[in-house]
Amino acid sequence: MRILNKETNIDFLKLRKFALALSILLMIGSLTSFFTKGLNYGLDFTGGTLIEVGYEQDADIPKIHEQLDGIGIEGAIVQNFGSASVVQIRMPQQDHIENAVVGDEVLAALRADGLTVIKRDQSFVGPVIGEELKEMGGLAMLVALICIMIYVALRFEWKFSVGSVIALAHDVILIIGFFSITEVEFDLTVLAALLAIIGYSLNDTIVVFDRIRENFLRMRKGSSEEVVNTSLNQTLSRTLMTSITTMLVLLALFFYGGQTIHSFAEALIVGVLVGTYSSIYVASPMALLLGVKKEDLMPPEVEKEGEEFDTL
């Protein structure tokens, strides 16, 4: 199946300097926002209490906020969970209420008007566990990038390996910058989305690299720039088809999946857009910048047995 009916002849590399400048600016902005503003970490990382309650009728979210404010609960996130009558309340640690009784305090406040409120679930995450999750999450991404670098270096060539890892690091930094600037909650589902995007973007990059390697051996008189441009055009239809079909699913999750996976879907949407861009304008141009050429991908010559002797 093809999206484009005929072969394209787009000069992608004509804009590589502009794309490089744009990527550097976006990465600087993302890192600046991350180190100055930080991320809006969810309870998975900061610690706190999660309570799930059920009502007999549709829950009044603004009223619940007022009831929580009345007992001094600060920073609570209230949202429907699954249905309009089920509510999930996420609260950071409160200085004036002990974690052991915060659930009872909240239930008492919600039942103050005589409504029937049933506690369905309650869980607590300590700050120490949250810090461990931060460290392990960062370590997971670092190990993934190192393993990818080794894999691509063994399968292709070290210049492709460096280009692919730079593209993946570019994707991760831009997604983190997006969450830092927009202040969307960063929780474990977003971390899972980041790891998924690393795999998605790498798959797209490997497809392009495979075609570049084939064309380096096929187009014997073409320059490195011509080979890369031709390869990008040949894989463009596949790239667009993969990105569009993936985006349709993610948009459905974003609009109809509910608040629980809202951040997860949002991270994947941004990741697919950034990953598609980096496969074209970061990974391959970086390999060119490092000086990849046809000789780097030629299979080594195998000396035949007895070749050193003169032919009789």
C-alpha positions, 0 to 999 in steps of 0.5 A: 500500500502506498500513500504517494502514487509516484516517486517523489524527488524532494531535495530534503538535504537542501534544508538541512542547515535550517533544520539543524539550526531549528533543532538546536534552538528547540533543544536549547529552549527545552533544556533551559525550561527543564533546568529553570522550571522543571517538570510538573511531576505526578504523584508517582515521582513526588509522593502523595495519596490517591483516593478513588470514590464512587457516587450514586449520581454524577459527581460535581467536580467543582464542588469536590474542589470546594470541599477539599479546600475547606479542609485545607487540602492543597494541590489536589487533582480531581477527575472522573475515572471511567464514568461520571459517578466515579472520581479519582483524587490525587493529593500531594503530601499534606503537612497538616494531615498525616498520611494514615488519616488523610483518606478518612478526612477526605471522605468525611468532607465529601459526605458532609452534605449527606451524599453517599460516597463509597471509597473504592480504592486508596494508595500512597506513594512515599517521597523516597519511592518517588525519587527512586522512580526518577533515578530508575527512569533516567537510567532506563533511558540511558541504558536504552540509548547505549544499547541502541548505539551498540546495535546500530554500530554492529548492524551498519557503521559507527557514523550511523550509530552516532546519528541515530543516538543523536536523533533519539536524544533530540526526540527525548529532549524535545518531548521533555521540553514540551512537558516542561513548558506546558506544565502537563503532569509528568508521571509514569505513563509519560515515562513509558511513552518516552521509552516507546517513542525511542523504539518507534523513532529508531524503527523509522530511522533503521528503515531509512538507514537500510535503504541508504545502505542499499543505495550506496551499493547500487548508485555507484556514481552518486554522491553521498548527498544524492544517495541520502536524498534518494533514500529519503524519497523512496521511504517517504511513503512508508514513513507517512503511512506509518505516522498517519495510521499511528497518529489516528490511534493516538488521537482517538486515545487522546480525545476518548481515552479518558484522563488516566491515559491523557498524558500518555497519549499526548506524549506519544502524539508529540513523539511521533511528530518529532520522531518523524522529523528527526528520522529525516532531518537529524539522523541521516544529516548527522551521518553525512556530517560525520562523513559517511561514504560508500567505502564505509558500507562495502563488505570487506574483501575476503582473501581467497585461499592460495591467492598469494601464489602465482597462477601456474 
